[in-house]
Amino acid sequence: MTTTPSVENNVTCNSTTPKVQKQTLRGHRKPVLCLAHSSERLSRYPPAKRNDVQAEIRPGHVHNSETCHNPTLLLSGSEDGTARLWDLRMKRASYCMMIPRDDGGGVPEVTSVAFHPCALQGYEDGDKSADPLFGSSQNCTVYVSTNRKVYGYDLRYHSSSSVESVNLKFTANPIVKSPHFDLSSLFECTDEINQLSFSFPRINAMQSSNKLFLSAADDSGEVHILECVPERYTETTKSNKIQSNTRILHHADPETYAITSCAVFRPRNNDTIMASGGTDCMIKLWDVTRPKKPSYSVHIKPGTQSENTTQLCNPPYIHSLSWSPSGRLLAAGVGDGSCIVFRGEGKRLVELGRMGSDAGGHGSAVAAVCFPGFGLKKSLIDHLNVPSKSVLNGEAEDRLMISAGNDGYLLVWDLGRDMVGDGAVDPAMIFSGLSSTLSAINIDESKKCPDLDTIALENSANEMESLKISTQNRTKKGKSSKGKNSRKSHSTPICDIDDIPVDFATSSPKVLFQIAHGQKPNWITCSRLSDKSFPSSLFVADTTCDISVYSLPIT
């Protein structure tokens, strides 16, 4: 097993090439459609340490992501009709949740998964009393969507009610056969759900509201919003007496027959603001407390890309949306192969830039975008004298974005100073061993490991491989080596790259490096630097039954 390259205290961008560790999680029997990491909805600093940062007790006294107590759990959903909870510390699936059969008796696909944020808050505070097992995978509540249904699983209740003796050791049954919550009648979705999204918990102690919203974007062109989503399986929920207000956002006009492919809540600024996108080529900004009409709408027009690209024929459907850590920026993955970045200004969205294939982007539709929000090491914060305010509000990490395209490539972007502003750290300073030239990662085939048995749920983690970034020749702008697509086929493990020097003073968006994943992605998510098992890692679900994990070297 290859470990992550060591990090020097003297933060520099040297001429060596970084190494990326790859690991494969196996267990599902059909393609994995969706993912969620347990740190997605947690605030970036524990409350006590957050107060220290706000007070700026002394120069350089900034508590960073290294000291946060975040759980290391991954949730996945598949076409095999199961959702699996992976305890990444043990590199195996801890629970397999069986989804109820659909009305016709068929196996339903799990289209989206999400952790209930409040059930994980005890971890962030370092409160071991929140869980008798001190941070095991049993202390969480998860939600899954399938077809028009939304189900919840309280794994703390399951672990306490299904304990059995195995070899004189008491353990919970790893198979969860029935959900504890069925919110389908409350959501009232009329078509297949594409994405579940929780609002962000409020981190200001002065805010007394405990409202937490859960949204479901579906194929009918609507987004259904539910308040007061149950966190624990109690006497009230046992008797199906869940009471919650439901709101419906009409993203698409009925005559367009468009679907709502994605809807995500905005972090930090206001827990009631969300953005939605769909096949009507529209991005809309909403205040969910005023659901009658959006506060702002943007119509995405086809991009002006090279005539050699095949994306001229693809409409700019919105496949994915992601807010930056500060909540100032919104990125969209578009069907024409471009990524579009907006800045939120009050109730408006202002387009800042569009990165297509002619700018080094994808040669096919962008399936997913993500602002990873890995966090910053204290050594880097001190070295660059990053203001504590920028670290606290997430602005320091706004320049780093990751996109996944149907061309099989994962692109790591620096959005640039012109687009983001001076408050964000240059991502080239974040990655250890980033070359002074644009780089591509050569991905070797992972070693195979036995399939995870559904009943035993044995260890399904694969041995790590060291993947070295190498510099190759790249097809120049406006020219294509084969056919119309600007990138080679998936069978080629590494793309061709020109030796283009990276000017670190340049402030325009650029690709720092790319990973030749080789498969069409379905979903991506990231862990934080504070994750003890998979720090600063990218998780990718694709058309295979496996989950790929890329651990990126953070300096």
C-alpha positions as CSV (number, residue, x, y, z in Angstrom):
1,M,0.0,0.0,0.0
2,T,1.5,3.4,-1.1
3,T,1.1,6.2,1.3
4,T,0.5,9.9,0.6
5,P,3.7,11.8,-0.2
6,S,5.0,13.7,2.8
7,V,4.3,17.5,3.0
8,E,7.1,20.0,3.7
9,N,6.5,22.8,6.1
10,N,8.0,25.2,3.5
11,V,5.1,25.6,1.1
12,T,6.3,25.8,-2.5
13,C,5.2,24.7,-5.9
14,N,8.2,22.6,-6.9
15,S,9.0,21.1,-10.3
16,T,8.3,17.5,-9.3
17,T,5.0,15.8,-10.2
18,P,2.4,15.0,-7.6
19,K,1.3,11.5,-6.8
20,V,-2.3,10.5,-6.4
21,Q,-3.5,7.5,-4.6
22,K,-6.3,5.5,-6.0
23,Q,-8.5,3.0,-4.2
24,T,-11.6,1.1,-5.4
25,L,-14.5,0.3,-3.1
26,R,-16.5,-2.8,-4.3
27,G,-19.8,-4.1,-3.1
28,H,-22.6,-3.1,-5.3
29,R,-23.8,-5.5,-7.9
30,K,-24.9,-2.9,-10.4
31,P,-23.7,0.6,-11.4
32,V,-23.5,3.1,-8.6
33,L,-25.7,6.1,-9.4
34,C,-25.2,8.5,-6.4
35,L,-22.9,9.4,-3.5
36,A,-22.8,11.5,-0.4
37,H,-20.0,12.1,2.1
38,S,-20.8,12.7,5.7
39,S,-18.9,16.0,5.8
40,E,-20.9,17.7,3.1
41,R,-23.3,19.6,5.4
42,L,-21.1,20.2,8.4
43,S,-19.7,23.6,9.1
44,R,-15.9,23.9,8.6
45,Y,-15.0,24.6,12.2
46,P,-16.2,23.3,15.6
47,P,-18.1,26.0,17.5
48,A,-15.5,26.7,20.2
49,K,-12.7,27.0,17.6
50,R,-14.9,29.0,15.3
51,N,-15.3,31.6,18.1
52,D,-11.5,31.8,18.4
53,V,-11.1,32.5,14.7
54,Q,-13.8,35.2,14.9
55,A,-12.1,36.8,17.8
56,E,-8.7,36.7,16.2
57,I,-7.1,36.2,19.7
58,R,-3.6,36.5,18.4
59,P,-1.8,36.7,15.1
60,G,-1.7,33.4,13.3
61,H,-4.1,31.8,15.8
62,V,-6.3,30.2,13.1
63,H,-7.8,26.8,13.7
64,N,-7.9,25.0,10.4
65,S,-9.4,21.9,8.9
66,E,-6.7,19.6,10.4
67,T,-8.3,19.9,13.9
68,C,-11.9,19.3,13.0
69,H,-13.6,16.1,14.2
70,N,-15.5,15.1,11.1
71,P,-16.9,11.6,10.5
72,T,-15.5,9.5,7.7
73,L,-18.5,7.9,6.2
74,L,-19.6,7.5,2.6
75,L,-23.1,6.7,1.4
76,S,-23.8,5.2,-2.0
77,G,-26.9,4.2,-4.0
78,S,-27.1,1.8,-6.9
79,E,-29.2,0.3,-9.6
80,D,-29.2,-2.9,-7.5
81,G,-31.8,-1.6,-5.2
82,T,-29.6,-1.0,-2.2
83,A,-27.9,1.9,-0.4
84,R,-24.6,1.2,1.4
85,L,-22.9,3.0,4.2
86,W,-19.2,2.7,4.0
87,D,-17.1,3.2,7.2
88,L,-14.0,4.5,5.5
89,R,-11.8,3.9,8.6
90,M,-12.3,0.2,8.1
91,K,-12.5,0.5,4.3
92,R,-15.7,-1.6,4.1
93,A,-19.4,-1.3,3.9
94,S,-21.0,-1.3,7.4
95,Y,-24.6,-1.4,6.4
96,C,-26.6,-2.4,3.4
97,M,-30.1,-0.8,3.3
98,M,-32.6,-2.7,1.3
99,I,-35.0,-0.5,-0.6
100,P,-38.7,-1.6,-0.7
101,R,-39.8,-3.0,-4.0
102,D,-41.8,-0.8,-6.3
103,D,-45.5,-1.3,-7.0
104,G,-44.8,-3.8,-9.8
105,G,-42.5,-5.9,-7.6
106,G,-39.3,-4.8,-9.4
107,V,-36.0,-3.7,-7.9
108,P,-36.0,0.1,-7.7
109,E,-32.9,2.2,-8.5
110,V,-31.5,4.4,-5.8
111,T,-31.3,7.8,-7.6
112,S,-30.0,10.0,-4.7
113,V,-28.7,9.7,-1.1
114,A,-28.1,12.2,1.7
115,F,-27.0,12.3,5.3
116,H,-29.2,14.1,7.8
117,P,-26.9,16.9,8.9
118,C,-28.1,17.3,12.5
119,A,-27.5,13.6,13.3
120,L,-23.8,14.3,12.6
121,Q,-23.3,17.5,14.5
122,G,-22.0,15.7,17.6
123,Y,-19.0,14.5,15.6
124,E,-18.0,18.0,14.6
125,D,-17.9,19.2,18.2
126,G,-15.7,16.2,19.2
127,D,-18.5,15.0,21.5
128,K,-17.8,11.3,22.1
129,S,-20.8,11.1,24.3
130,A,-22.9,11.6,21.2
131,D,-22.3,8.0,20.3
132,P,-21.5,5.2,22.7
133,L,-19.3,3.6,20.1
134,F,-17.2,6.9,19.8
135,G,-17.8,7.8,16.2
136,S,-19.0,4.5,14.7
137,S,-21.1,4.4,11.5
138,Q,-24.2,3.7,13.6
139,N,-24.7,7.3,14.7
140,C,-26.4,8.7,11.7
141,T,-29.7,9.0,9.8
142,V,-29.7,8.7,6.0
143,Y,-32.3,9.4,3.3
144,V,-32.6,7.8,-0.1
145,S,-34.8,8.4,-3.1
146,T,-36.1,5.9,-5.6
147,N,-38.6,6.5,-8.3
148,R,-41.1,8.9,-6.6
149,K,-40.3,7.6,-3.0
150,V,-38.2,9.0,-0.2
151,Y,-37.1,6.8,2.6
152,G,-35.2,7.4,5.8
153,Y,-33.0,5.0,7.9
154,D,-32.1,5.7,11.5
155,L,-29.0,3.5,11.9
156,R,-28.7,4.3,15.6
157,Y,-32.2,2.8,16.2
158,H,-31.4,-0.1,14.0
159,S,-28.1,-0.9,15.8
160,S,-29.8,-0.8,19.2
161,S,-32.7,-3.0,18.1
162,S,-30.9,-5.6,16.0
163,V,-27.8,-6.5,18.1
164,E,-26.9,-10.1,17.9
165,S,-24.0,-12.2,19.1
166,V,-21.4,-13.3,16.5
167,N,-18.4,-15.3,17.8
168,L,-19.2,-13.9,21.3
169,K,-19.0,-10.4,20.0
170,F,-22.1,-8.3,20.0
171,T,-22.7,-6.5,16.7
172,A,-25.6,-5.0,14.8
173,N,-27.1,-6.8,11.9
174,P,-25.5,-5.2,8.8
175,I,-28.6,-5.7,6.7
176,V,-31.3,-3.1,7.1
177,K,-34.4,-4.6,5.6
178,S,-37.0,-1.9,6.1
179,P,-36.9,1.9,6.2
180,H,-37.8,3.7,9.4
181,F,-39.3,6.7,7.6
182,D,-41.5,6.9,4.5
183,L,-41.8,10.6,3.5
184,S,-43.3,9.8,0.1
185,S,-46.8,11.0,1.0
186,L,-45.4,14.2,2.4
187,F,-43.3,15.0,-0.6
188,E,-46.0,14.1,-3.1
189,C,-43.6,13.8,-6.0
190,T,-45.3,12.8,-9.3
191,D,-42.3,11.6,-11.2
192,E,-38.8,10.1,-10.6
193,I,-36.6,12.0,-8.2
194,N,-33.2,13.1,-9.4
195,Q,-31.6,14.7,-6.4
196,L,-32.1,15.1,-2.7
197,S,-30.5,18.1,-1.0
198,F,-30.5,19.2,2.7
199,S,-30.2,22.8,3.7
200,F,-27.1,23.8,5.7
201,P,-27.5,23.9,9.5
202,R,-27.2,27.4,10.9
203,I,-23.8,27.9,12.6
204,N,-24.6,31.2,14.4
205,A,-25.7,30.6,18.0
206,M,-27.7,33.8,17.9
207,Q,-30.0,32.2,15.3
208,S,-32.8,30.4,17.1
209,S,-34.5,28.8,14.2
210,N,-33.9,25.1,13.9
211,K,-35.6,24.7,10.6
212,L,-34.0,22.2,8.2
213,F,-35.2,21.7,4.7
214,L,-35.0,18.7,2.4
215,S,-35.6,19.1,-1.3
216,A,-36.4,16.6,-4.0
217,A,-35.9,17.6,-7.6
218,D,-37.9,15.4,-10.0
219,D,-38.7,14.7,-13.6
220,S,-41.9,16.6,-13.5
221,G,-40.0,19.8,-13.5
222,E,-40.7,20.6,-9.9
223,V,-38.7,20.8,-6.6
224,H,-40.6,19.6,-3.6
225,I,-39.4,21.1,-0.2
226,L,-40.1,19.5,3.1
227,E,-39.6,21.1,6.5
228,C,-38.8,19.5,9.9
229,V,-37.3,16.3,8.5
230,P,-37.2,13.6,11.2
231,E,-33.8,12.9,12.6
232,R,-34.5,10.0,15.0
233,Y,-37.0,7.2,15.0
234,T,-39.3,8.1,17.9
235,E,-42.7,7.2,19.2
236,T,-44.2,9.9,17.0
237,T,-42.5,8.7,13.8
238,K,-43.3,5.1,14.7
239,S,-47.0,5.9,14.5
240,N,-46.5,7.8,11.2
241,K,-47.5,11.1,12.8
242,I,-44.8,13.1,11.1
243,Q,-46.1,16.6,10.5
244,S,-44.3,18.9,8.1
245,N,-45.0,21.7,5.7
246,T,-44.5,20.9,2.0
247,R,-43.7,23.6,-0.6
248,I,-43.4,23.1,-4.4
249,L,-41.1,25.1,-6.6
250,H,-42.2,25.0,-10.3
251,H,-38.8,25.1,-12.0
252,A,-40.0,24.2,-15.5
253,D,-43.0,25.5,-17.4
254,P,-45.5,22.6,-18.0
255,E,-45.5,23.1,-21.8
256,T,-41.8,22.5,-22.0
257,Y,-42.0,19.0,-20.5
258,A,-38.6,19.7,-19.0
259,I,-37.2,17.9,-16.0
260,T,-35.5,19.3,-12.9
261,S,-32.1,17.5,-12.9
262,C,-30.6,19.2,-9.9
263,A,-31.4,21.5,-6.9
264,V,-28.9,22.5,-4.2
265,F,-29.1,24.8,-1.1
266,R,-26.8,27.7,-0.7
267,P,-24.4,27.4,2.2
268,R,-23.6,30.1,4.9
269,N,-25.5,33.1,3.6
270,N,-29.1,32.0,4.1
271,D,-30.4,28.5,4.7
272,T,-33.5,29.2,2.6
273,I,-31.8,30.0,-0.7
274,M,-31.4,27.3,-3.3
275,A,-30.6,27.0,-7.0
276,S,-32.2,24.6,-9.5
277,G,-31.4,23.6,-13.0
278,G,-32.9,21.3,-15.7
279,T,-33.4,20.3,-19.3
280,D,-35.1,23.6,-20.0
281,C,-31.6,25.1,-20.1
282,M,-32.5,27.3,-17.1
283,I,-30.9,28.0,-13.8
284,K,-33.2,29.6,-11.2
285,L,-32.6,31.1,-7.8
286,W,-35.2,30.6,-5.1
287,D,-36.1,31.6,-1.6
288,V,-38.0,28.4,-0.5
289,T,-40.1,30.5,1.9
290,R,-41.5,32.2,-1.1
291,P,-42.1,29.3,-3.5
292,K,-44.5,31.0,-6.0
293,K,-41.8,32.3,-8.3
294,P,-38.0,32.3,-8.5
295,S,-36.1,35.4,-7.4
296,Y,-33.9,35.2,-10.5
297,S,-33.7,33.1,-13.7
298,V,-30.9,32.6,-16.2
299,H,-31.3,31.1,-19.6
300,I,-28.2,29.2,-20.8
301,K,-27.5,29.6,-24.5
302,P,-25.3,27.3,-26.5
303,G,-21.6,28.1,-26.2
304,T,-19.4,29.3,-29.0
305,Q,-16.9,26.5,-29.1
306,S,-14.6,25.2,-31.9
307,E,-16.3,23.8,-35.0
308,N,-14.3,20.6,-34.5
309,T,-16.2,19.7,-31.3
310,T,-19.2,17.5,-31.3
311,Q,-20.8,19.6,-28.6
312,L,-22.3,22.0,-31.1
313,C,-25.2,19.5,-31.4
314,N,-25.8,19.1,-27.7
315,P,-28.2,21.5,-26.0
316,P,-26.9,23.2,-22.8
317,Y,-29.0,21.2,-20.4
318,I,-28.0,21.7,-16.7
319,H,-26.8,18.4,-15.3
320,S,-25.2,19.5,-12.1
321,L,-25.0,22.5,-9.7
322,S,-22.6,23.2,-6.9
323,W,-22.1,26.2,-4.5
324,S,-18.6,27.3,-3.5
325,P,-17.5,26.9,0.2
326,S,-18.3,30.6,0.8
327,G,-21.7,30.5,-1.0
328,R,-20.6,33.3,-3.2
329,L,-20.1,31.3,-6.4
330,L,-22.3,28.8,-8.2
331,A,-20.9,26.4,-10.8
332,A,-23.0,24.6,-13.4
333,G,-22.1,21.5,-15.4
334,V,-23.7,21.9,-18.8
335,G,-24.6,19.4,-21.5
336,D,-22.6,21.2,-24.2
337,G,-19.4,20.3,-22.4
338,S,-18.9,23.7,-20.6
339,C,-18.7,24.7,-17.0
340,I,-20.3,28.0,-16.1
341,V,-19.5,30.0,-13.0
342,F,-21.9,32.6,-11.5
343,R,-21.5,35.0,-8.6
344,G,-24.5,35.5,-6.3
345,E,-25.3,39.1,-5.8
346,G,-28.3,39.6,-3.6
347,K,-31.2,38.0,-5.4
348,R,-29.3,37.8,-8.8
349,L,-26.8,35.5,-10.5
350,V,-24.1,37.2,-12.5
351,E,-22.2,35.1,-15.0
352,L,-18.4,35.3,-14.4
353,G,-17.1,32.9,-17.1
354,R,-17.7,29.8,-19.2
355,M,-15.0,27.2,-19.7
356,G,-15.5,24.9,-22.7
357,S,-13.4,22.5,-24.7
358,D,-11.7,25.4,-26.5
359,A,-10.4,26.5,-23.0
360,G,-9.0,23.1,-22.1
361,G,-12.3,21.8,-20.7
362,H,-14.4,18.7,-21.5
363,G,-15.0,17.3,-25.0
364,S,-18.4,16.0,-24.0
365,A,-21.2,16.8,-21.6
366,V,-20.3,17.7,-18.0
367,A,-22.0,15.3,-15.8
368,A,-21.0,16.7,-12.4
369,V,-19.3,19.7,-10.8
370,C,-18.0,20.1,-7.3
371,F,-16.3,22.7,-5.1
372,P,-14.4,20.3,-2.9
373,G,-13.8,22.5,0.1
374,F,-10.9,20.3,1.3
375,G,-9.8,22.8,3.9
376,L,-6.3,24.4,4.4
377,K,-3.4,23.3,6.4
378,K,-2.2,25.6,9.1
379,S,1.3,25.6,7.6
380,L,-0.1,27.0,4.4
381,I,-2.4,29.5,6.1
382,D,0.6,30.9,8.1
383,H,2.9,30.8,5.1
384,L,0.6,32.8,2.9
385,N,-0.8,35.0,5.7
386,V,-4.3,34.1,4.8
387,P,-6.8,36.4,6.7
388,S,-8.7,34.5,9.3
389,K,-11.9,36.0,7.9
390,S,-11.3,34.4,4.5
391,V,-10.6,31.1,6.1
392,L,-13.7,31.2,8.3
393,N,-16.2,32.2,5.6
394,G,-14.8,29.7,3.1
395,E,-13.7,32.4,0.6
396,A,-10.1,31.2,0.8
397,E,-11.1,27.9,-1.0
398,D,-13.4,29.4,-3.7
399,R,-10.8,29.1,-6.6
400,L,-10.7,25.3,-6.6
401,M,-13.3,23.4,-8.6
402,I,-13.6,19.8,-10.0
403,S,-15.6,18.7,-13.0
404,A,-16.4,15.3,-14.3
405,G,-17.3,14.8,-18.0
406,N,-18.8,12.1,-20.1
407,D,-15.5,12.0,-21.9
408,G,-14.1,10.1,-18.9
409,Y,-11.9,12.9,-17.6
410,L,-11.9,14.6,-14.2
411,L,-10.6,18.1,-14.4
412,V,-9.1,20.1,-11.5
413,W,-9.7,23.8,-12.1
414,D,-8.2,27.0,-10.9
415,L,-10.9,29.5,-11.5
416,G,-8.5,32.4,-11.3
417,R,-8.2,35.7,-9.4
418,D,-10.1,37.6,-12.0
419,M,-13.2,35.4,-11.5
420,V,-13.0,34.8,-7.8
421,G,-11.1,37.8,-6.3
422,D,-8.1,38.3,-4.2
423,G,-9.5,36.6,-1.1
424,A,-9.0,33.1,-2.4
425,V,-5.8,31.0,-2.2
426,D,-4.2,30.0,-5.5
427,P,-4.9,26.3,-5.8
428,A,-1.5,25.7,-7.3
429,M,-0.1,26.4,-3.8
430,I,-2.4,23.8,-2.3
431,F,-1.3,20.7,-4.1
432,S,1.9,19.1,-3.2
433,G,4.4,18.6,-6.1
434,L,2.3,20.3,-8.7
435,S,4.4,20.6,-11.9
436,S,5.1,23.9,-13.5
437,T,3.4,22.5,-16.6
438,L,-0.2,21.4,-17.2
439,S,-0.4,17.8,-16.2
440,A,-2.4,14.7,-16.7
441,I,-2.6,11.6,-14.5
442,N,-1.8,8.3,-15.9
443,I,-4.2,5.8,-14.4
444,D,-3.2,2.2,-14.2
445,E,-5.7,-0.6,-13.7
446,S,-6.4,-1.3,-10.1
447,K,-5.8,-4.7,-8.6
448,K,-8.9,-6.8,-8.3
449,C,-10.3,-7.8,-5.0
450,P,-13.1,-10.2,-4.2
451,D,-16.7,-9.0,-4.5
452,L,-18.3,-8.0,-1.3
453,D,-20.8,-10.6,-0.1
454,T,-24.2,-9.0,0.5
455,I,-24.8,-10.8,3.7
456,A,-21.3,-10.9,5.2
457,L,-20.4,-7.4,4.0
458,E,-16.7,-8.2,4.2
459,N,-13.9,-5.8,3.5
460,S,-14.2,-4.5,-0.1
461,A,-11.4,-2.0,-0.2
462,N,-8.8,-2.4,-2.8
463,E,-5.0,-2.0,-2.4
464,M,-3.9,1.6,-3.2
465,E,-1.9,2.4,-6.2
466,S,0.4,5.3,-6.7
467,L,-0.5,7.3,-9.8
468,K,2.1,9.7,-10.9
469,I,1.2,12.9,-12.8
470,S,3.2,13.1,-16.0
471,T,3.5,15.8,-18.7
472,Q,2.7,14.8,-22.2
473,N,1.9,16.5,-25.5
474,R,-1.5,18.0,-25.9
475,T,-3.5,18.7,-29.0
476,K,-3.4,22.4,-29.7
477,K,-6.5,24.6,-29.7
478,G,-8.6,24.3,-32.8
479,K,-7.0,21.0,-33.8
480,S,-8.1,17.5,-33.2
481,S,-6.0,14.4,-33.5
482,K,-8.9,12.1,-34.1
483,G,-12.4,12.8,-35.3
484,K,-14.3,15.8,-34.0
485,N,-13.7,15.3,-30.3
486,S,-10.8,17.2,-28.7
487,R,-10.0,14.3,-26.4
488,K,-8.9,10.8,-27.2
489,S,-11.2,7.8,-26.5
490,H,-11.5,6.2,-23.1
491,S,-9.3,3.3,-24.1
492,T,-6.3,5.7,-24.1
493,P,-5.2,5.9,-20.5
494,I,-3.5,9.3,-20.8
495,C,-4.4,12.3,-23.0
496,D,-1.8,14.2,-25.1
497,I,-0.7,17.5,-23.7
498,D,1.4,20.3,-25.0
499,D,4.2,21.5,-22.7
500,I,2.3,24.7,-21.8
501,P,4.0,26.6,-19.0
502,V,1.6,27.6,-16.2
503,D,2.1,31.2,-15.3
504,F,1.1,31.3,-11.6
505,A,0.5,35.1,-11.9
506,T,-2.1,34.5,-14.6
507,S,-5.6,35.1,-13.2
508,S,-7.8,33.5,-15.8
509,P,-9.4,30.1,-15.3
510,K,-7.2,27.1,-16.2
511,V,-7.0,23.4,-15.7
512,L,-4.3,22.5,-13.1
513,F,-4.3,18.8,-13.9
514,Q,-6.7,16.1,-15.1
515,I,-7.4,12.5,-14.3
516,A,-8.1,10.0,-17.1
517,H,-10.8,8.2,-15.2
518,G,-11.9,6.3,-18.3
519,Q,-15.6,5.9,-17.4
520,K,-18.7,8.0,-17.8
521,P,-19.3,9.5,-14.3
522,N,-22.7,9.5,-12.5
523,W,-21.7,11.4,-9.3
524,I,-18.8,13.0,-7.5
525,T,-18.2,14.1,-3.9
526,C,-15.2,15.0,-1.7
527,S,-13.9,14.4,1.8
528,R,-12.0,17.0,3.8
529,L,-8.4,17.3,4.8
530,S,-9.4,16.4,8.3
531,D,-10.6,13.0,7.3
532,K,-8.3,10.5,9.0
533,S,-8.8,7.7,6.5
534,F,-9.2,9.4,3.1
535,P,-8.0,13.0,3.5
536,S,-8.8,15.4,0.6
537,S,-10.2,12.7,-1.6
538,L,-12.4,12.6,-4.6
539,F,-15.1,9.9,-4.8
540,V,-16.4,9.0,-8.2
541,A,-19.4,6.8,-9.1
542,D,-19.6,5.8,-12.7
543,T,-21.2,3.2,-15.0
544,T,-19.3,0.3,-13.3
545,C,-20.3,-1.3,-10.0
546,D,-17.3,0.2,-8.2
547,I,-16.6,3.5,-6.4
548,S,-13.2,5.1,-7.3
549,V,-11.4,7.1,-4.7
550,Y,-8.6,9.5,-5.6
551,S,-6.7,10.9,-2.7
552,L,-5.1,14.2,-3.8
553,P,-1.8,15.4,-2.2
554,I,-2.5,18.6,-0.3
555,T,0.5,20.6,0.8
